Amino acid sequence: MRGFVVLPKWWIIERFVAHLMRTRRLARDYERRTASAEAMGYWSMTLLMTRRLARSHPQRA
């Protein structure tokens, strides 16, 4: 193969990692324990979900 080839479903992983990197603490490995790093991942995804739920959606007919 030559050139750019789109991998199937790869964009989902890239989008997930981008959301994690938006919380700057997760950009580097600052945590000593894996449990605290996992908790920061949950915190980051909780922020993302609450922002999505708080957005106003237009009423559907």
C-alpha positions as a Markdown table, in Angstrom:
| # | Residue | x | y | z |
|---|---|---|---|---|
| 1 | Met | 0.0 | 0.0 | 0.0 |
| 2 | Arg | 1.1 | 3.5 | -0.7 |
| 3 | Gly | 0.0 | 6.8 | 0.8 |
| 4 | Phe | -2.6 | 7.4 | 3.5 |
| 5 | Val | -4.8 | 4.6 | 4.4 |
| 6 | Val | -7.7 | 5.1 | 6.9 |
| 7 | Leu | -7.8 | 2.5 | 9.6 |
| 8 | Pro | -11.3 | 1.3 | 10.5 |
| 9 | Lys | -12.6 | 2.7 | 13.8 |
| 10 | Trp | -9.2 | 4.3 | 14.6 |
| 11 | Trp | -10.7 | 7.7 | 14.9 |
| 12 | Ile | -12.7 | 6.6 | 18.0 |
| 13 | Ile | -9.5 | 5.8 | 19.9 |
| 14 | Glu | -7.9 | 9.1 | 18.8 |
| 15 | Arg | -11.0 | 11.1 | 19.9 |
| 16 | Phe | -11.0 | 9.3 | 23.3 |
| 17 | Val | -7.3 | 10.0 | 23.8 |
| 18 | Ala | -7.8 | 13.7 | 22.8 |
| 19 | His | -10.6 | 14.0 | 25.4 |
| 20 | Leu | -8.2 | 12.6 | 28.0 |
| 21 | Met | -5.4 | 15.0 | 27.0 |
| 22 | Arg | -7.7 | 18.0 | 27.5 |
| 23 | Thr | -7.3 | 17.5 | 31.2 |
| 24 | Arg | -3.7 | 18.5 | 31.4 |
| 25 | Arg | -2.9 | 16.4 | 34.4 |
| 26 | Leu | -3.3 | 13.3 | 32.2 |
| 27 | Ala | -0.9 | 14.6 | 29.6 |
| 28 | Arg | 2.1 | 13.4 | 31.7 |
| 29 | Asp | 2.6 | 10.6 | 34.1 |
| 30 | Tyr | 2.4 | 12.4 | 37.4 |
| 31 | Glu | 0.7 | 9.7 | 39.4 |
| 32 | Arg | 2.6 | 7.3 | 41.5 |
| 33 | Arg | -0.1 | 4.7 | 41.7 |
| 34 | Thr | -2.1 | 3.2 | 38.8 |
| 35 | Ala | -5.3 | 3.6 | 41.0 |
| 36 | Ser | -4.9 | 7.4 | 41.1 |
| 37 | Ala | -4.2 | 7.5 | 37.4 |
| 38 | Glu | -7.4 | 5.4 | 36.8 |
| 39 | Ala | -9.4 | 7.8 | 39.0 |
| 40 | Met | -8.2 | 10.8 | 37.0 |
| 41 | Gly | -9.4 | 9.0 | 33.8 |
| 42 | Tyr | -12.8 | 8.5 | 35.4 |
| 43 | Trp | -12.8 | 12.1 | 36.5 |
| 44 | Ser | -12.0 | 13.3 | 33.0 |
| 45 | Met | -14.7 | 11.2 | 31.3 |
| 46 | Thr | -17.2 | 12.3 | 34.0 |
| 47 | Leu | -16.5 | 15.9 | 33.1 |
| 48 | Leu | -17.0 | 15.1 | 29.4 |
| 49 | Met | -20.3 | 13.3 | 30.1 |
| 50 | Thr | -21.7 | 16.1 | 32.3 |
| 51 | Arg | -20.8 | 18.7 | 29.7 |
| 52 | Arg | -22.6 | 16.8 | 27.0 |
| 53 | Leu | -25.7 | 16.2 | 29.2 |
| 54 | Ala | -25.8 | 19.9 | 30.3 |
| 55 | Arg | -25.9 | 21.1 | 26.7 |
| 56 | Ser | -29.3 | 22.3 | 25.6 |
| 57 | His | -30.8 | 20.2 | 22.8 |
| 58 | Pro | -33.4 | 21.5 | 20.4 |
| 59 | Gln | -36.8 | 19.9 | 20.8 |
| 60 | Arg | -37.5 | 17.2 | 18.3 |
| 61 | Ala | -40.9 | 17.1 | 16.7 |
